[in-house]
Amino acid sequence: MKVVKGIKAVTCTFQDQFPQNTICECGGFARIAFVAIEEDDRFPNCVADLHENQEHGKFWPHDCIAVAVYFCEECAKPVTLWNQA
């Protein structure tokens, strides 16, 4: 897994670019801290391999993932966005 910090991290994604900022559940403004991205789906031990993806509300990613972590400047809680390959 590769970790990239700061604004340049928003391009480390399998889909559309992550936003530089997002909104926290408290309504506050959350700023990007880092993105962790699984680099290659040909390698075993991806997050997708940890649990089975099942029906009826037991979703689990089926492919490699990228996770963007933000911190709220109001309440300091982390906010995460993610996508998969």
C-alpha positions, 0 to 999 in steps of 0.5 A: 500500500502506498501513502501520499500526504497532502493535496497531491494525494487527491490524484491517487485514486482508481476513479475520479480524483478525490476532492481537496476538502469535504464536509464532516458529519458535524457540518464542518470543513474537512481538509485532506490529510493523506490517501492510502492506495493499494498499488496493484491488484495482482498482489494478494492480501488486498483489503478485498481479501479480508472478508467475503462480499455478501448479499443483503447489506453485507457489502465488502469491496471486491477490488483494490481500494484507495482511501482518502482521509480528511480531518475536520477543522471544527471537531477534529474527527476523521472523514473518509472517502474511498473507491475501488479499482 
